[in-house]
């Protein structure tokens, strides 16, 4: 199972973090797309490519309604060329990045059409890139509800689940995702599967849980967003908390709202990976045993104190990744 890391590119973050991630053994980095809340993510992905030699680079996630699919494809094929084939296209229909501009996420129908166009432009539809013999940029669709799961089954090269880290829940959604691919007339074994995993590690549990609370809320809320709500089948614990978080956050453009009263420690422990390295190894090993191809760790790095953020990355890179990788050999 491959380990990626997703973060919001506040000024200076990519320059500091990208080389560190590669040195610590991460396999990819994903840059958040938020035009009013972070630096411009295509330029930051290109900077990451210049600062690294091995890891994959993509959006975590690129917000579809902000750009014409040809513009998105051109940016990604440019990254693919300049990085030597290390780009991936993490894509979603929008959240805070569109709320901040006074708009709504794309409808499922519009996102379906967008993905069809995006695939066409990515795979030979751009005149400037047709003669470069570029490797295809994998289309990685973020999934947090049944309708999005069906849509991803029709289009995605990779399906990355944003439903938390509980192995029972992730395992259920993994089977749903494979079923969606099969119903679309495609080979389920020809698609890669992963999970966005809220995660903060620390030397004491209190620091880890406190640090993971807000990013846990952000990702739990995806299960209650409009367009995900019906029909869906999610555990009552997730449904109750996701809808409570949605009521509190609403359409806040930066999602920067205190969620202490609605996201209990128990929920953080269940939905996220929050604790020490031994605990994390067990949780990630359980996800690997499901057959996931990758996890994309999301940690709200820009919200953590620098010493907590750096220690978190060190624990993942020096303790968790080697242990899970060794167990797979």
N, C-alpha and C positions, 0 to 999 in steps of 0.2 A: 504494500500500500504506500502510495506517495504522499508526502506531506507538503502542503502549500501554506501560505500565510497571506491573509488579506488585511489591508489597513487603509485608513484615510490619509491621503497625501497632503498633510499640512506642510507649510513651508519648511524645507530642510529634511523632511522625514525620509523621502526616497533616497537621497544622497547618503544619509546616515544608515538606513536600515537595509537597503538592497545588498550591499557587499556583506553585511553581517549575516543575512539569511543564507547567502550562498556558502559562506564559510562554515556556518553551523549545520549544513547538510540538508536544508530545505530544498524541495524540488521545484517550487514555483512561487511566484508572488502575484497577488491580485490587487489592483489599485482601484479604490472606490471612485465612482463618478458622481460628483456633487458640485455643480458649477458655482454655487454661491457659498459653499461650506468648505471647500478644499481647493488646492491648486489644480490646474487643468490636467485631466488624467491621461490623455494621449501623449502630451509632452513629457509627463512624468514616467510613463511606461517606456518611452524612448530613452530617457535618462537612465532608467534602470537597466536597459539593454546595454548602454555604454559602460555601466559600472560593473557588469557581471559577464560571465562567460558561459555558464552552464544552465542556469535555471530558466524555466518557462516564465513568460510574462503576459499578463492579460488584464482585463477589467474584472472588477469584483464588486458590482457588475457594471458594465456599460449600460447606460439608460437609453433604451431604444427611441422614445419619442423626442429626445433632444437633437437627433441628427437623422438626415435622410439615410436610408440603408447604404447608398453608394458612398456617402461620406464616411460612415462607420467602416465599411469594407476597405476603402482606400487607406484609412488610417491603420487598419490592422495588417493589410498586405504590405504597407510601408514598414511597419514594425517587423513583420515576418522577414522581409528582405534584409533590413539593417541588422537584425539580431541573429541572422544565420539560421532561421527556421524555428525560433523559440516562442512564437506568439500563439496565444489562444484567445478565443472570443467568448468571454463570460458576458452574458446578455440577460437583461430583465426588462420588464415593462414600466418600471419606475416606482419611486417612493419619495423620500425626502428631496431627491434631486429635482423632481418635477413640482412637488408641493412648494418648494422655495421660490418657484417662478409663477405661482398662482395657477398651475395646471394640475390635471389629474393623470394618474397612470393610464397607459393605453388600455383600451378594451381588449378582451381576449381575441376578438375577431380581427382587430387592427394589428395586434401583435402577431397573430398567425400569418397575416399577409406580409408583415414586415420581415419575419423570419424567412419566408419563401424568397423575397427579394434579396435579403442579405446573403443567403446561400448562393444565389445566382451571381451576385457581384463578387463574393469571396472566391468563387470557384470558376474563374474565367470570364466574368462579365465586365471586367475593367480593362480597357484597351491597353493602358500603360504597362500592365503586369502580365499580359498574355504570353509574352515571349521569354519570360524570366525563369520558367520551370520551377516556380516556387512550390514548396510543400503546401498542401491544403491547410488552412487555419482551422483547427477544430472549433465547432460551434457548441458552446457549453451553456445550456439553459438552466437557470435557477428555478427550482420547483418547491412550492410550499402549499399547493392545493391540488385537488383532483383534476380540475380543468386545465391547469398549467401542466400537470403530469401528462395528460392526453396530448396536449399540444407539443410538448417536448418529445413525446414518442414519435411524432410525425417528422420532426426536423433535426433533433439534436444528435451530434456525435458524442457528446458527453451530457449526462444529466446529473446536476449537483443539487441534492436535497437540502432545503433549509428548514428542517423540522426538528432540530436539536440533536442530542447525542445519546439518547436512550436507545440501547440496541434493539429492544422490542419494537419501538416506534420506527426506527430507521430500517429495520428488517422488513417491516410491513410495507413501508413506502418503497423500498427497493424492489419488492415483488410487484407492487403496483406499477412502478416504472418499467420493469421488464415486460409486464403485461401490456402496457400502453404501446411499447415498441412493437411487440408482436401483433397487436391488433391493427397497427398501421402497415402491416405486411412487410416488416423489416426483421432482421435477425437480432434478437436481444443480445446475443454474444458479440455482435458487431458494434455495440455502444458501450462506452465507459460510464461508470457510476461512482458518484462521490457524495460528500456531505459537507456543507458549511457547518463548522463546529465552534460554537462559542467556547472560549478556553482562556483561562488565566491560571498559571501555576505560580506558586510562591512557597516559601519555607514555612509558612504557617497558614492554616486553613482560613482564618478570618480575613487575612489580606487577599487571598485568592478569591473567596466568595464575594467580598466587597468589590474587588476589582472587576469581577465578571458580571455583576448585577445589571448594569446598564446595557451592555452588549447582549446579554441574555434577553432583556426586555425587547430590544429592537428586533431580534430574530424571532422571538416568540410571537410578536405582533403580526408577522407576515401571515400567520395562519388565520388571522381574523380580518385581514384586509378585504375590501370589496372586490369581488371577482374570485375570491377564494372561499367565500363563506358557504356556498351551497351548490351542489351537495358535497358534503365533506364528512369524513369519519376520522375524528381525532380523539385522543384520550380526554376524558373530562377535565383532568388536571391542566392540560394544555389549553383546552377550549376556554375554561374559566379565566385563566391568567391572561391568555392572549386577548380576549375581549376586554378585560379590565385595563390592560395596557393600552389597547386601542382607544378606549374612552379617555384615558389620561393624556396620551400623546396626541391623539387626533391627527391633524395635518400639520403639526409643528414642523417648520421648515428645516430645523436642525436636529429634531428629536431630543434636544438637550433638556429633558424634564426629569425631575426627581421621581424615581419609580420605587423607592424603598418601601412604601406602604402597599404596593400591589405585587411586588416580586419577592416572595419570601425566600429565606435561605434554603428551605427544603426544595423549592422549585429550581433554584440555581443549581443545586447538587444534582437534580434529576435531568434538567434540560441541557446543562453545560458540563464541561470538564473543568472543575475548579478544585484545586488541592495541591498536593505534592506530586513529585515525579512517579512514585510507585503507584499511586492512585491513577494517574494519567496513563501509565503503561497498561494497566488493566482495562481501562475504558477504551483506549484506542485498539488494543488487541481484540477486544470484543467486536469492535466495528470492522476490523480487518477480517475477522472470522466470518462475518456476514458475506464477504466477497466484494467489499468496496474496493475500487481501484485507487481512490484518493480521498483525502480530507483537506479542506481548506480552513485553517484555523482563523477565527475572527476574534479579536481581543480588545477592541477599542483602544488600541495602543496609544493614540493621541490623548486619551483621557486619563491614562495612568501616570503616576509619578515616574520620572525617568528611571529611578533605581528599581522600581517594581517592574517596569516594562523590560529593562535590560535583563533582570534576573529571570523573568518569565521566558524570554527567548533563549537564554543560556540553558535553562532546565529542559526545555523542549529539545533543543539541538544536541545537548551533551548527554542527556539521560533517556529521553523518551524515544526519539527517532532511532538511535542505535539499538535499543532494546526491542522495539517492534520490528525493525528490519532484520535483526538477527533471528528472531523467532520465526520469521517467514522463510529462512534458508533451510 
